[in-house]
Amino acid sequence: MAVIASASEAISATARSFGASRVIQFDAQGLTELFRKDAGLELVLMRRMAEAAISRLNATRTQLAAAWA
């Protein structure tokens, strides 16, 4: 389970792994402060996260297309 929390809210999501996984925890306030100091860091992190999400969505789309073929 993943939990995203801030001072005013907490949001949770469930994830499953079929292989080895790593969990990464960020301090939200510390990360926000780093982004304020270095906007380039924020851009790099967001791009890499977007690339990973797109790759996973494409893999899922390919698997679904194969299943329906």
SVG drawing of the C-alpha trace seen along z (x, -y; Angstrom):
<svg xmlns="http://www.w3.org/2000/svg" viewBox="-10 -28 28 42">
<polyline fill="none" stroke="black" stroke-width="0.4" points="0.0,0.0 1.2,-3.5 0.2,-6.4 0.6,-10.0 0.2,-12.3 0.3,-16.0 -0.6,-18.1 -4.2,-18.4 -4.9,-15.1 -3.9,-11.5 -4.5,-9.5 -3.8,-5.7 -3.5,-3.4 -2.8,0.3 -0.2,1.9 1.0,5.4 4.3,6.6 5.0,9.8 8.8,9.5 11.4,7.9 10.4,4.4 11.8,1.4 9.9,-1.1 11.0,-4.7 9.8,-7.2 10.2,-10.9 9.7,-13.6 7.1,-15.8 8.2,-19.0 11.9,-18.3 11.2,-17.4 9.0,-20.5 11.8,-22.6 14.3,-21.0 12.0,-21.7 11.7,-25.4 15.5,-25.7 16.0,-23.7 13.2,-23.7 15.3,-21.6 15.3,-18.8 11.5,-18.8 11.3,-18.7 13.8,-15.8 11.9,-13.8 8.5,-14.5 9.7,-13.5 11.2,-10.3 8.0,-9.4 6.0,-10.2 8.3,-8.1 7.9,-5.1 4.1,-5.5 3.9,-5.7 6.1,-2.6 3.9,-0.6 0.7,-1.8 2.2,-0.8 3.1,2.6 -0.4,3.1 -1.9,2.0 0.2,4.5 -0.7,7.3 -4.4,6.4 -4.2,6.3 -2.5,9.7 -5.2,11.1 -8.0,9.9 -6.3,10.9"/>
</svg>
